[in-house]
């Protein structure tokens, strides 16, 4: 498993490149191997990447569900975000806005990925 800062940089690179499933794999590794007090944070990030994967594959319901669940978990783990220079509030807002747009019938695979690292 990658150290947390490397995991975030690699996940961002993959998201920016249009590979959210691969970003999920990186983030899931950090989630499963991380400290107990960081699990909600990493789980939330991994779920956001899965939400983007669902959107990319045309699964509107799955995208909305995972984006919302990811935002909820990331919000619950927001106190950890500062340790890793992640703007949890900004990423949560991005996920909620994206989920709202998809739920309202908007395009599934539009817009920029979230900025995980500052």
Contact map, one row per residue, 1 for C-alpha under 8 A:
1110000000000000000000000000110010000000000000000000000000000000000000000000000000000000000000000000000000000000000000
1111011000000000000000000100110000000000000000000000000000000000000000000000000000000000000000000000000000000000000000
1111111000000000000000000000010000000000000000000000000000000000000000000000000000000000000000000000000000000000000000
0111111100000000000000000000010000000000000000000000000000000000000000000000000000010000000000000000000000000000000000
0011111110000000000000000000000000000000000000000000000000000000000000000000000000010000000000000000000000000000000000
0111111111000000000000000000000000000000000000000000000000000000000000000000000000000000000000000000000000000000000000
0111111111100000000000000110010000000000000000000000000000000000000000000000000000000000000000000000000000000000000000
0001111111110000000000000010000000000000000000000000000000000000000000000000000000000000000000000000000000000000000110
0000111111111000000000000000000000000000000000000000000000000000000000000000000000000000000000000000000000000000000010
0000011111111100000000100100000000000000000000000000000000000000000000000000000000000000000000000000000000000000000000
0000001111111110000001110110000000000000000000000000000000000000000000000000000000000000000000000000000000000000000000
0000000111111111000000100000000000000000000000000000000000000000000000000000000000000000000000000000000000000000001110
0000000011111111100000000000000000000000000000000000000000000000000000000000000000000000000000000000000000000000000000
0000000001111111111101100000000000000000000000000000000000000000000000000000000000000000000000000000000000000000000000
0000000000111111111100100000000000000000000000001000000000000000000000000000000000000000000000000000000000000000100000
0000000000011111111000000000000000000000000000000000000000000000000000000000000000000000000000000000000000000001100000
0000000000001111111000000000000000000000000000000000000000000000000000000000000000000000000000000000000000000000000000
0000000000000111111100000000000000000000000000000000000000000000000000000000000000000000000000000000000000000000000000
0000000000000111111111100000000000000000000000000000100000000000000000000000000000000000000000000000000000000000000000
0000000000000110011111110000000000000000000000001101100000000000000000000000000000000000000000000000000000000000000000
0000000000000000001111111000000000000000000000001101100000000000000000000000000000000000000000000000000000000000000000
0000000000100100001111111100000000000000000000000000000000000000000000000000000000000000000000000000000000000000000000
0000000001110110001111111110000000000000000001001000000000000000000000000000000000000000000000000000000000000000000000
0000000000100000000111111111000000000000000011111100000000000000000000000000000000000000000000000000000000000000000000
0000000000000000000011111111100000000000000001000000000000000000000000000000000000000000000000000000000000000000000000
0100001001100000000001111111110000000000000000000000000000000000000000000000000000000000000000000000000000000000000000
0000001100100000000000111111111000000000011011000000000000000000000000000000000000000000000000000000000000000000000000
0000000000000000000000011111111100000000011001000000000000000000000000000000000000000000000000000000000000000000000000
1100000000000000000000001111111110000000000000000000000000000000000000000000000000000000000000000000000000000000000000
1111001000000000000000000111111111000000010000000000000000000000000000000000000000000000000000000000000000000000000000
0000000000000000000000000011111111000111111001000000000000000000000000000000000000000000000000000000000000000000000000
0000000000000000000000000001111111000010000000000000000000000000000000000000000000000000000000000000000000000000000000
1000000000000000000000000000111111100000000000000000000000000000000000000000000000000000000000000000000000000000000000
0000000000000000000000000000011111110110000000000000000000000000000000000000000000000000000000000000000000000000000000
0000000000000000000000000000000011111110000000000000000000000000000000000000000000000000000000000000000000000000000000
0000000000000000000000000000000001111110000000000000000000000000000000000000000000000000000000000000000000000000000000
0000000000000000000000000000000000111111000000000000000000000000000000000000000100000000000000000000000000000000000000
0000000000000000000000000000001001111111110000000000000000000000000000000000100100000000000000000000000000000000000000
0000000000000000000000000000001101111111111000000000000000000000000000000000100000000000000000000000000000000000000000
0000000000000000000000000000001000001111111100000000000000000000000000001101100000000000000000000000000000000000000000
0000000000000000000000000000001000000111111110000000000000000000000000001111110110000000000000000000000000000000000000
0000000000000000000000000011011000000111111111000000000000000000000000000100000000000000000000000000000000000000000000
0000000000000000000000000011001000000011111111100000000000000000000001001100000000000000000000000000000000000000000000
0000000000000000000000000000000000000001111111110000000000000000000011111110100000000000000000000000000000000000000000
0000000000000000000000010010000000000000111111111000000000000000000001100100000000000000000000000000000000000000000000
0000000000000000000000111011001000000000011111111100000000000000000001000000000000000000000000000000000000000000000000
0000000000000000000000010000000000000000001111111110000000000000011011000000000000000000000000000000000000000000000000
0000000000000000000000010000000000000000000111111111000000000000011011100000000000000000000000100000000000000000000000
0000000000000010000110110000000000000000000011111111100000000000000000000000000000000000000000000000000000000000000000
0000000000000000000110010000000000000000000001111111110000000010011000000000000000000000000000000000000000000000000000
0000000000000000000000000000000000000000000000111111111000000111111000000000000000000000000000000000000000000000000000
0000000000000000000110000000000000000000000000011111111100000010001000000000000000000000000000000000000000001000000000
0000000000000000001110000000000000000000000000001111111110000010000000000000000000000000000000000000000000000000000000
0000000000000000000000000000000000000000000000000111111111110110000000000000000000000000000000000000000000000000000000
0000000000000000000000000000000000000000000000000011111111110110000000000000000000000000000000000000000000011000000000
0000000000000000000000000000000000000000000000000001111111100000000000000000000000000000000000000000000000011000000000
0000000000000000000000000000000000000000000000000000111111100000000000000000000000000000000000000000000000000000000000
0000000000000000000000000000000000000000000000000000011111110000000000000000000000000000000000000000000000010000000000
0000000000000000000000000000000000000000000000000000011111111110000000000000000000000000000000000000000000000000000000
0000000000000000000000000000000000000000000000000000011001111111000000000000000000000000000000000000011000010000000000
0000000000000000000000000000000000000000000000000000000000111111100000000000000000000000000000000000001000000000000000
0000000000000000000000000000000000000000000000000010011000111111110000000000000000000000000000000000000000000000000000
0000000000000000000000000000000000000000000000000111111000111111111000000000000000000000000000000010010000000000000000
0000000000000000000000000000000000000000000000000010000000011111111100000000000000000000000000000011011000000000000000
0000000000000000000000000000000000000000000000000010000000001111111110000000000000000000000000000010000000000000000000
0000000000000000000000000000000000000000000000110110000000000111111111000000000000000000000000000000000000000000000000
0000000000000000000000000000000000000000000000110111000000000011111111100000000000000000000000110110000000000000000000
0000000000000000000000000000000000000000000000000000000000000001111111110000000000000000000000110010000000000000000000
0000000000000000000000000000000000000000000100110000000000000000111111111000000000000000000000000000000000000000000000
0000000000000000000000000000000000000000001111110000000000000000011111111100000000000000000000100000000000000000000000
0000000000000000000000000000000000000000000110010000000000000000001111111110000000000000001110110000000000000000000000
0000000000000000000000000000000000000000000100000000000000000000000111111111000000000000000100000000000000000000000000
0000000000000000000000000000000000000001101100000000000000000000000011111111100000000000000000000000000000000000000000
0000000000000000000000000000000000000001111110000000000000000000000001111111110000000001000100000000000000000000000000
0000000000000000000000000000000000000000100100000000000000000000000000111111110000000001100100000000000000000000000000
0000000000000000000000000000000000000001100000000000000000000000000000011111111000000000000000000000000000000000000000
0000000000000000000000000000000000000111100100000000000000000000000000001111111110000000000000000000000000000000000000
0000000000000000000000000000000000000000100000000000000000000000000000000111111111000001100000000000000000000000000000
0000000000000000000000000000000000000000000000000000000000000000000000000001111111000000000000000000000000000000000000
0000000000000000000000000000000000001100100000000000000000000000000000000000111111110000000000000000000000000000000000
0000000000000000000000000000000000000000100000000000000000000000000000000000111111111111000000000000000000000000000000
0000000000000000000000000000000000000000000000000000000000000000000000000000011111111110000000000000000000000000000000
0000000000000000000000000000000000000000000000000000000000000000000000000000000111111100000000000000000000000000000000
0001100000000000000000000000000000000000000000000000000000000000000000000000000111111100000000000000000000000000000000
0000000000000000000000000000000000000000000000000000000000000000000000000000000011111110000000000000000000000000000011
0000000000000000000000000000000000000000000000000000000000000000000000000000000011111111000000000000000000000000000111
0000000000000000000000000000000000000000000000000000000000000000000000000000000011001111111000000000000000000000000111
0000000000000000000000000000000000000000000000000000000000000000000000000110010010000111111100000000000000000000000000
0000000000000000000000000000000000000000000000000000000000000000000000000010010000000011111110000000000000000000000000
0000000000000000000000000000000000000000000000000000000000000000000000000000000000000011111111000000000000000000000000
0000000000000000000000000000000000000000000000000000000000000000000000100000000000000011111111100000000000000000011100
0000000000000000000000000000000000000000000000000000000000000000000000110110000000000001111111110000000000000000000000
0000000000000000000000000000000000000000000000000000000000000000000000100000000000000000111111111000000000000000000000
0000000000000000000000000000000000000000000000000000000000000000000000000000000000000000011111111100000000000000010000
0000000000000000000000000000000000000000000000010000000000000000001101100000000000000000001111111110000000000000010000
0000000000000000000000000000000000000000000000000000000000000000001100100000000000000000000111111111000000000000000000
0000000000000000000000000000000000000000000000000000000000000000000000000000000000000000000011111111100000000000000000
0000000000000000000000000000000000000000000000000000000000000000001000000000000000000000000001111111110000000000000000
0000000000000000000000000000000000000000000000000000000000000011101100000000000000000000000000111111111000000000000000
0000000000000000000000000000000000000000000000000000000000000001000000000000000000000000000000011111111100000000000000
0000000000000000000000000000000000000000000000000000000000000000000000000000000000000000000000001111111111100000000000
0000000000000000000000000000000000000000000000000000000000010011000000000000000000000000000000000111111111110000000000
0000000000000000000000000000000000000000000000000000000000011001000000000000000000000000000000000011111111000000000000
0000000000000000000000000000000000000000000000000000000000000000000000000000000000000000000000000001111111000000000000
0000000000000000000000000000000000000000000000000000000000000000000000000000000000000000000000000000111111100000000000
0000000000000000000000000000000000000000000000000000000000000000000000000000000000000000000000000000111111110000000000
0000000000000000000000000000000000000000000000000000000000000000000000000000000000000000000000000000110011111100000000
0000000000000000000000000000000000000000000000000000001101010000000000000000000000000000000000000000010001111100000000
0000000000000000000000000000000000000000000000000001001100000000000000000000000000000000000000000000000000111110000000
0000000000000000000000000000000000000000000000000000000000000000000000000000000000000000000000000000000000111111000000
0000000000000000000000000000000000000000000000000000000000000000000000000000000000000000000000000000000000001111100000
0000000000000001000000000000000000000000000000000000000000000000000000000000000000000000000000000000000000000111110000
0000000000000011000000000000000000000000000000000000000000000000000000000000000000000000000000000000000000000011111000
0000000000000000000000000000000000000000000000000000000000000000000000000000000000000000001001100000000000000001111100
0000000000010000000000000000000000000000000000000000000000000000000000000000000000000000001000000000000000000000111111
0000000100010000000000000000000000000000000000000000000000000000000000000000000000000110001000000000000000000000011111
0000000110010000000000000000000000000000000000000000000000000000000000000000000000001110000000000000000000000000001111
0000000000000000000000000000000000000000000000000000000000000000000000000000000000001110000000000000000000000000001111
